[in-house]
């Protein structure tokens, strides 16, 4: 079985840096990691790649990005058919997102069960798809954002059971408002089924959010957005999440959803617990125009997506490499920013034993960046995809 060795790169993984490093990939996993010219002893039966030839003298080798919250890209949505899903994944893969959880906005129970079943089937044929994320329909109407109000519903035991059955164990995450009727039972049912519960699109205060975390919720969906603000007398969900070491905070680092200075503050307040997500919709990688998000029409102007005819932000046009550049420009150090794209999101959904790191035995997912942090090459399971 042929191996691939990438050498002469600045390796950044697991929050640490190695200035002159190499990585060997074989059989879909990382076979070895080393420094300097020691790779030469392993090169006889390998394809050898000089990172500097692909990415220049500032070449940076990092684990493949993991996006646990995104809705589409490349003109296509994860709400569509298999070809739409593959087209959207291809756009994000080219930008370094090797593994993704596919997010679905609130919809009818019939639509959601059909879509999580479709995604469940695709996890068997597409290594880059980790499963689905139900962003709703158990959300607060007053903080619904770009979710169709007609699709919101109570988290009844029957609805939860129907969704879990359709997902066949591949629903990775569900976002819900913990203050709503039925939410406490839903948190328990989802957690017992192995689904990670996120607090989001909520009117919960500090106490209610803490109760949800005590009950088993462990992610805050796109911090600051679609929830009460962080106020000096009422800390709200963001205050509860930063204080709880069990909780990962999602952040949309596009400079629109969250001010760059607050991005820097969040990294300082919750080190190792930030997941940089895209929350991208179909316009990511395409451009301005009119698109759909679930049942709603979305208009994208100057790269900002809003529900047509309103000022409500409707997802983003972000890719994870762009999120990296925004975070670094905001003052976040490179190892911490990359950790938020790799290890932290993988840990949040329970797959860090395999993904989010370039260490021996992990999946051979890698991104080679140039000095400007633009992807020059991408590998998934050791296969070059770009």
C-alpha positions as CSV (number, residue, x, y, z in Angstrom):
1,X,0.0,0.0,0.0
2,X,1.6,3.3,-1.1
3,X,2.3,6.0,1.4
4,X,2.4,9.8,1.0
5,X,5.0,11.9,2.8
6,X,4.6,15.7,3.1
7,X,7.7,17.3,4.4
8,X,9.3,20.7,5.1
9,X,6.1,22.3,6.5
10,X,5.3,24.2,9.7
11,X,3.0,21.6,11.3
12,X,0.2,23.1,13.5
13,X,-2.0,20.4,15.3
14,X,-3.4,19.9,18.8
15,X,-2.6,23.5,19.8
16,X,1.1,23.0,19.1
17,X,3.6,24.0,16.4
18,X,6.5,22.1,14.8
19,X,8.6,24.3,12.6
20,X,10.2,21.8,10.2
21,X,7.9,18.8,10.2
22,X,6.7,15.9,8.0
23,X,3.7,13.7,8.1
24,X,3.3,10.2,6.5
25,X,-0.1,9.1,5.4
26,X,-0.9,5.5,4.6
27,X,-4.1,3.4,4.4
28,X,-6.3,6.4,5.2
29,X,-4.5,7.1,8.5
30,X,-1.5,9.1,9.8
31,X,1.3,6.5,9.9
32,X,4.0,8.7,11.3
33,X,5.0,12.3,12.2
34,X,8.5,13.6,12.5
35,X,10.9,16.5,12.2
36,X,13.7,17.6,9.9
37,X,15.1,15.2,7.3
38,X,14.2,12.0,9.1
39,X,11.5,11.4,6.6
40,X,14.1,10.3,4.1
41,X,14.5,7.0,5.8
42,X,10.9,6.2,5.0
43,X,10.8,7.6,1.4
44,X,11.7,4.6,-0.7
45,X,8.1,3.3,-1.1
46,X,6.3,6.6,-0.7
47,X,5.1,9.5,-2.8
48,X,7.1,12.4,-1.5
49,X,5.7,16.0,-1.5
50,X,7.8,19.1,-0.7
51,X,5.3,21.4,1.0
52,X,7.2,24.4,-0.1
53,X,6.7,23.5,-3.8
54,X,3.0,23.6,-3.3
55,X,2.5,26.4,-0.8
56,X,5.7,28.4,-0.8
57,X,8.3,28.9,1.9
58,X,5.6,29.7,4.5
59,X,3.8,26.4,4.1
60,X,1.6,25.4,7.0
61,X,0.3,21.8,7.3
62,X,-2.8,21.4,9.5
63,X,-5.5,18.8,10.2
64,X,-8.5,18.8,7.9
65,X,-11.2,21.2,9.1
66,X,-14.4,19.9,10.8
67,X,-17.6,21.9,10.4
68,X,-20.3,20.9,12.7
69,X,-22.8,23.5,11.5
70,X,-23.4,24.4,7.9
71,X,-26.4,24.4,5.5
72,X,-24.8,24.4,2.0
73,X,-22.6,26.1,-0.5
74,X,-21.6,26.2,-4.1
75,X,-25.2,27.2,-5.0
76,X,-26.7,24.1,-3.4
77,X,-28.3,23.2,-0.1
78,X,-28.1,20.3,2.3
79,X,-31.9,20.4,2.2
80,X,-31.8,19.1,-1.3
81,X,-31.2,15.8,-3.0
82,X,-28.0,13.8,-3.1
83,X,-26.5,15.7,-6.0
84,X,-27.2,19.0,-4.2
85,X,-25.5,17.7,-1.1
86,X,-22.5,16.5,-2.9
87,X,-22.1,19.8,-4.8
88,X,-22.3,21.8,-1.5
89,X,-19.8,19.5,0.1
90,X,-17.4,19.8,-2.9
91,X,-17.3,23.6,-2.4
92,X,-16.4,23.3,1.3
93,X,-13.9,20.5,0.7
94,X,-12.0,22.7,-1.6
95,X,-11.7,25.2,1.2
96,X,-10.3,22.6,3.6
97,X,-13.4,21.2,5.3
98,X,-12.7,17.5,5.1
99,X,-15.5,16.4,7.5
100,X,-18.9,18.0,8.1
101,X,-22.1,17.6,9.9
102,X,-24.9,18.6,7.6
103,X,-27.3,21.1,9.2
104,X,-31.1,21.3,8.4
105,X,-33.3,24.2,9.2
106,X,-36.7,23.8,10.8
107,X,-39.2,22.1,8.5
108,X,-42.1,19.8,8.6
109,X,-41.6,16.5,10.4
110,X,-42.0,14.7,7.1
111,X,-39.3,16.7,5.4
112,X,-36.9,16.4,8.3
113,X,-37.3,12.6,8.6
114,X,-36.8,12.2,4.9
115,X,-33.7,14.4,4.9
116,X,-32.0,12.8,7.9
117,X,-32.6,9.4,6.4
118,X,-31.0,10.6,3.1
119,X,-28.0,11.9,5.0
120,X,-27.8,8.7,7.0
121,X,-27.5,6.7,3.8
122,X,-24.9,9.1,2.4
123,X,-22.6,8.6,5.5
124,X,-22.1,5.1,4.1
125,X,-20.7,6.3,0.8
126,X,-19.2,9.6,1.5
127,X,-16.4,9.6,4.2
128,X,-16.6,13.4,4.5
129,X,-20.2,13.3,5.9
130,X,-20.3,12.8,9.6
131,X,-24.1,12.9,10.0
132,X,-26.8,15.5,10.4
133,X,-27.6,18.4,12.7
134,X,-31.2,19.4,13.4
135,X,-31.2,23.1,13.9
136,X,-34.8,23.0,15.0
137,X,-37.7,22.7,14.8
138,X,-37.8,23.0,18.6
139,X,-36.9,26.7,18.7
140,X,-38.2,29.9,20.4
141,X,-40.4,31.8,17.9
142,X,-39.1,35.1,19.2
143,X,-35.5,34.1,18.4
144,X,-36.2,32.0,15.3
145,X,-33.8,34.0,13.0
146,X,-34.1,32.6,9.5
147,X,-36.4,29.7,10.4
148,X,-40.0,29.5,9.1
149,X,-42.3,30.3,12.0
150,X,-44.8,27.8,10.6
151,X,-42.3,25.0,11.0
152,X,-41.6,25.4,14.7
153,X,-43.1,22.9,17.0
154,X,-43.1,21.4,20.5
155,X,-40.6,18.7,21.3
156,X,-43.0,15.9,21.9
157,X,-41.8,12.4,22.7
158,X,-43.3,11.2,19.5
159,X,-41.6,13.8,17.3
160,X,-38.2,13.1,19.0
161,X,-38.6,9.4,18.5
162,X,-39.6,9.8,14.9
163,X,-36.5,11.9,14.1
164,X,-34.2,9.5,15.9
165,X,-35.6,6.5,14.1
166,X,-35.1,8.2,10.7
167,X,-31.5,9.1,11.5
168,X,-30.5,5.5,12.4
169,X,-27.9,6.7,14.7
170,X,-26.4,9.4,12.5
171,X,-28.0,12.5,14.0
172,X,-24.9,14.1,15.6
173,X,-26.4,17.3,17.0
174,X,-29.7,19.0,17.7
175,X,-30.3,22.6,18.5
176,X,-33.3,23.4,20.8
177,X,-34.6,26.1,23.1
178,X,-34.4,24.6,26.6
179,X,-37.1,26.9,28.1
180,X,-39.9,25.5,25.9
181,X,-42.4,22.8,26.9
182,X,-41.0,19.3,26.3
183,X,-37.4,20.5,26.0
184,X,-36.2,18.8,29.2
185,X,-37.5,15.4,28.1
186,X,-36.1,15.9,24.7
187,X,-32.7,16.7,26.0
188,X,-32.7,13.4,27.9
189,X,-34.0,11.4,25.0
190,X,-31.5,12.8,22.5
191,X,-28.6,12.3,25.0
192,X,-29.6,8.7,25.6
193,X,-29.6,8.2,21.9
194,X,-26.0,9.6,21.6
195,X,-27.0,12.9,20.1
196,X,-25.2,16.0,21.3
197,X,-27.7,18.7,22.4
198,X,-27.0,22.4,21.7
199,X,-28.7,25.4,23.2
200,X,-29.8,27.9,20.6
201,X,-32.5,30.1,19.1
202,X,-33.6,30.6,22.6
203,X,-34.9,33.2,25.1
204,X,-33.2,31.3,28.0
205,X,-31.6,33.3,30.8
206,X,-28.4,32.4,32.7
207,X,-30.3,30.0,35.1
208,X,-32.3,28.2,32.4
209,X,-29.2,27.8,30.3
210,X,-27.2,26.4,33.2
211,X,-30.1,23.9,33.9
212,X,-29.9,22.8,30.3
213,X,-26.1,22.2,30.6
214,X,-26.7,20.3,33.8
215,X,-29.2,18.2,32.0
216,X,-26.7,17.2,29.3
217,X,-26.6,20.0,26.7
218,X,-23.0,20.7,25.7
219,X,-22.9,23.1,22.8
220,X,-24.0,26.7,22.4
221,X,-25.3,27.3,18.9
222,X,-23.6,30.3,17.1
223,X,-22.8,32.2,20.3
224,X,-24.4,35.7,20.5
225,X,-26.8,35.1,17.6
226,X,-30.5,34.3,18.2
227,X,-30.3,34.5,21.9
228,X,-30.3,37.1,24.7
229,X,-27.2,39.2,24.7
230,X,-24.3,39.1,27.1
231,X,-25.1,42.0,29.4
232,X,-23.2,43.1,32.5
233,X,-26.2,42.4,34.8
234,X,-27.8,39.5,32.8
235,X,-25.0,37.3,31.4
236,X,-27.5,35.0,29.6
237,X,-26.5,31.9,27.5
238,X,-23.0,33.2,26.6
239,X,-22.2,33.8,30.2
240,X,-23.4,30.4,31.2
241,X,-21.5,28.7,28.4
242,X,-18.1,30.4,29.0
243,X,-18.3,29.5,32.7
244,X,-19.0,25.8,32.0
245,X,-15.9,23.7,31.0
246,X,-18.1,21.0,29.5
247,X,-19.5,23.4,26.9
248,X,-18.3,24.2,23.4
249,X,-19.3,27.6,21.9
250,X,-19.9,27.8,18.2
251,X,-18.8,31.0,16.6
252,X,-19.5,32.3,13.1
253,X,-16.2,34.2,12.4
254,X,-17.2,36.2,9.3
255,X,-17.0,39.6,10.9
256,X,-20.7,40.1,10.4
257,X,-22.4,37.8,12.9
258,X,-19.9,38.6,15.7
259,X,-17.5,41.6,15.9
260,X,-13.9,40.5,15.6
261,X,-13.1,42.0,19.0
262,X,-15.8,39.7,20.6
263,X,-14.3,36.8,18.7
264,X,-11.0,37.5,20.4
265,X,-12.7,37.8,23.8
266,X,-14.5,34.5,23.4
267,X,-11.3,32.7,22.7
268,X,-9.8,34.2,25.8
269,X,-12.9,33.4,27.9
270,X,-13.2,29.8,26.8
271,X,-9.8,28.5,25.6
272,X,-10.0,25.2,23.8
273,X,-13.8,25.3,23.7
274,X,-14.5,27.4,20.6
275,X,-15.7,25.7,17.4
276,X,-15.5,28.0,14.3
277,X,-18.4,27.0,12.2
278,X,-19.6,28.4,8.8
279,X,-23.4,28.3,9.2
280,X,-23.0,28.6,5.4
281,X,-26.0,28.6,3.1
282,X,-26.1,27.9,-0.6
283,X,-24.5,31.3,-1.6
284,X,-21.1,30.4,0.0
285,X,-18.6,30.3,-2.8
286,X,-21.0,31.7,-5.4
287,X,-21.9,35.3,-4.8
288,X,-24.7,37.8,-4.4
289,X,-28.2,36.9,-5.5
290,X,-31.5,35.3,-4.4
291,X,-31.4,31.9,-2.8
292,X,-33.6,29.6,-0.6
293,X,-33.1,28.5,2.9
294,X,-35.7,26.0,3.9
295,X,-39.0,27.6,3.0
296,X,-37.6,31.1,3.2
297,X,-36.3,33.3,0.4
298,X,-32.8,34.8,1.1
299,X,-31.2,37.7,-0.5
300,X,-27.4,38.0,-0.5
301,X,-25.9,41.5,-0.9
302,X,-22.2,42.2,-0.5
303,X,-21.7,38.7,0.8
304,X,-24.3,39.1,3.6
305,X,-27.3,36.8,3.6
306,X,-30.6,38.1,4.9
307,X,-34.2,36.9,4.8
308,X,-35.6,38.7,1.8
309,X,-37.3,42.0,2.7
310,X,-35.9,42.0,6.3
311,X,-32.8,42.8,8.2
312,X,-32.6,39.3,9.7
313,X,-29.3,37.5,8.9
314,X,-29.9,34.2,7.2
315,X,-26.8,32.0,7.7
316,X,-23.6,33.1,6.1
317,X,-21.5,32.8,2.9
318,X,-18.5,31.7,4.9
319,X,-15.9,29.0,4.4
320,X,-13.7,27.7,7.2
321,X,-10.5,28.9,5.7
322,X,-12.0,32.4,5.6
323,X,-13.1,32.0,9.3
324,X,-9.5,31.1,10.1
325,X,-8.2,34.3,8.5
326,X,-10.8,36.4,10.3
327,X,-9.9,34.9,13.7
328,X,-6.2,35.4,13.3
329,X,-6.7,39.0,12.1
330,X,-8.8,39.5,15.2
331,X,-5.8,38.6,17.4
332,X,-6.3,34.9,18.0
333,X,-3.0,33.0,17.8
334,X,-2.8,30.5,14.9
335,X,-2.6,27.3,17.0
336,X,-5.8,28.4,18.9
337,X,-7.6,29.4,15.8
338,X,-6.8,26.1,14.1
339,X,-7.8,24.1,17.1
340,X,-11.2,25.7,16.8
341,X,-11.5,24.4,13.3
342,X,-10.2,20.9,14.0
343,X,-9.9,19.3,17.4
344,X,-12.5,21.4,19.3
345,X,-15.4,20.7,16.9
346,X,-14.5,17.1,16.6
347,X,-14.4,16.8,20.4
348,X,-17.8,18.6,20.6
349,X,-19.5,15.8,18.7
350,X,-17.5,13.0,20.1
351,X,-15.2,12.1,17.2
352,X,-11.9,13.5,18.3
353,X,-10.5,10.0,18.7
354,X,-10.3,9.9,14.9
355,X,-10.6,13.4,13.5
356,X,-9.2,16.9,14.1
357,X,-5.6,16.0,14.6
358,X,-2.5,15.0,12.6
359,X,-1.3,12.5,15.1
360,X,-0.4,8.8,14.5
361,X,-3.5,6.7,14.1
362,X,-5.9,9.5,13.2
363,X,-7.6,9.9,9.9
364,X,-5.2,11.2,7.2
365,X,-7.1,14.4,6.7
366,X,-4.8,17.4,6.0
367,X,-4.8,20.9,4.6
368,X,-1.7,22.6,3.3
369,X,-1.9,26.4,3.6
370,X,0.3,29.1,2.3
371,X,1.7,32.0,4.3
372,X,-1.6,33.9,3.8
373,X,-3.6,30.9,5.2
374,X,-5.1,30.0,1.8
375,X,-5.5,26.3,1.1
376,X,-3.2,25.0,-1.6
377,X,-3.9,21.2,-1.2
378,X,-6.4,19.1,0.7
379,X,-6.3,15.4,1.6
380,X,-9.2,13.2,2.8
381,X,-8.3,9.8,4.1
382,X,-4.9,10.2,2.5
383,X,-6.4,10.9,-0.9
384,X,-5.6,14.3,-2.4
385,X,-8.9,16.1,-3.2
386,X,-7.4,19.5,-4.3
